[in-house]
Amino acid sequence: MEEDPDSDNLTWAHVPLDRFARCRFNLANNRQTRMLASLEPLGCYADLTNWTAAVPATAPSLSSSQQALLDSAKVNLATRLVVFVLSEYMSYSQYLLQRAFGIVFRQTFFDPRASPLLTHADLARQSLETNGIGIADWRRLIAEHNALDLRLWEFARELFAARLAAALCIDSRLPRSLRRLLTSNLLTSKRQTLIFDTNFRRRVDNVLFKIFLRQQGEHNSLGVRQNQQEYWQAKLARDLWLAGMADGDIP
């Protein structure tokens, strides 16, 4: 078995980014692709060092094992997940989640009236820039060692836009003018461009925010259970009884 040269480090604390990224056994590299792929048909972790290998921008071709891992993740994302979210599009994500599962969240994921929340990546980038540290080389290093994740993200973004456009086109709660913009763009690529257009997103965000607030009001008017713990305990007991895993009368 190949030895991990970094195995003597109990933690990654204070390890330079370049060493962290270049570690061949680094499970952080292309983690999302690996988590979504079906690993057993691919030999589990036999090709880990290949999956974590860098893919330089000057030679962007993937190895056969890298391509197989990426293809598996794409298939699972498209066929096995009813819905998924993209953190950079929280309004769209909440809309798809509520639509897929028939639920109403007590709080909206976003507020179009407020300033956008900064992610950890945004804060890290600002810190580097404030301290006069150039990030171009770091970003290139990270991109090369996470090429599969970046390609998976591009695929996920296209799939996300297609599903969202299909849902919005038939949602009568949206103004006809917005739906007409979507239906008039028959090409998938044009719909995707429109979905992620800043002005279009701002208009849809305002509509969705009002829809979510109205749904929350309707949900609360039905009477929110005061003791959620008792409710979920009773529901669990009933589910166990229905599954034949509990004795006695139906709870």
HELIX and SHEET records of a PDB file:
HELIX    1   1 LEU A   17  ARG A   22  1                                   6    
HELIX    2   2 ARG A   31  LEU A   36  1                                   6    
HELIX    3   3 GLU A   40  LEU A   42  5                                   3    
HELIX    4   4 LEU A   48  TRP A   51  1                                   4    
HELIX    5   5 SER A   64  THR A   79  1                                  16    
HELIX    6   6 MET A   90  PHE A  101  1                                  12    
HELIX    7   7 HIS A  120  THR A  130  1                                  11    
HELIX    8   8 ALA A  136  HIS A  145  1                                  10    
HELIX    9   9 ALA A  147  CYS A  169  1                                  23    
HELIX   10  10 ARG A  176  THR A  183  1                                   8    
HELIX   11  11 THR A  188  ILE A  195  1                                   8    
HELIX   12  12 THR A  198  SER A  221  1                                  24    
HELIX   13  13 GLN A  228  LEU A  242  1                                  15    
END                                                                             
